[in-house]
Amino acid sequence: AKSMSGSIELHDVTARTARVNSMSGDVTFVGAMPDGNYNFDTMSGDVKLRLNTGSHARIQMVSDNGTATNEGRVTADNRVGRTVGSGVAQVTGHTMSGAVDVTAR
């Protein structure tokens, strides 16, 4: 999914591969990531992951000029690197001017 000027929200997607890009808008994923490859990027917006039960993801997220939050706690280096479950799914995310936020239920 791509957007030049708008936010993108994905809810309960069952695809094993997702590449989501927005030039100027937030990118939000809500659902499970049991396996696969996922990439979330925005130039000017936030990247938010809300992982449901059943997720098995290795997550690497970074904000160049914003905050990074992992389970509600701000990280010191604007990065979130963590593994949820067995870490089978590979998840990357990047924003140049926004925040990254990861929560797993």
JODAPE-V911161 format. One record per residue. RES is the residue in one small letter. PSI is psi in degrees with one decimal (999 if undefined). Layout:
BEGIN
res->{RES,RES}
psi->{PSI,PSI}
END
This chain:
BEGIN
res->{a,k,s,m,s,g,s,i,e,l,h,d,v,t,a,r,t,a,r,v,n,s,m,s,g,d,v,t,f,v,g,a,m,p,d,g,n,y,n,f,d,t,m,s,g,d,v,k,l,r,l,n,t,g,s,h,a,r,i,q,m,v,s,d,n,g,t,a,t,n,e,g,r,v,t,a,d,n,r,v,g,r,t,v,g,s,g,v,a,q,v,t,g,h,t,m,s,g,a,v,d,v,t,a,r}
psi->{139.2,147.4,136.0,-37.8,76.8,160.5,155.0,128.8,130.0,125.9,126.7,43.2,137.4,4.1,147.6,-10.4,131.8,130.9,113.9,123.0,134.6,131.8,-42.9,83.3,164.8,153.2,122.9,132.4,128.2,119.3,-169.9,148.6,84.6,-31.7,174.3,-168.1,130.2,135.1,129.0,121.1,143.9,144.4,-44.4,82.6,175.6,153.3,120.1,128.3,128.9,97.4,128.8,169.8,141.3,0.6,143.0,84.9,140.3,115.9,131.9,107.7,145.4,144.8,124.3,-39.5,41.8,-170.4,159.2,130.3,129.2,111.4,39.7,-3.0,129.0,133.4,157.0,-25.8,18.3,28.5,149.8,118.8,115.2,164.9,132.4,129.0,-138.0,-7.6,25.5,-44.3,139.8,122.2,124.4,151.0,148.9,139.7,140.1,-39.2,74.1,-173.5,156.3,141.6,123.3,129.6,132.2,131.8,999}
END
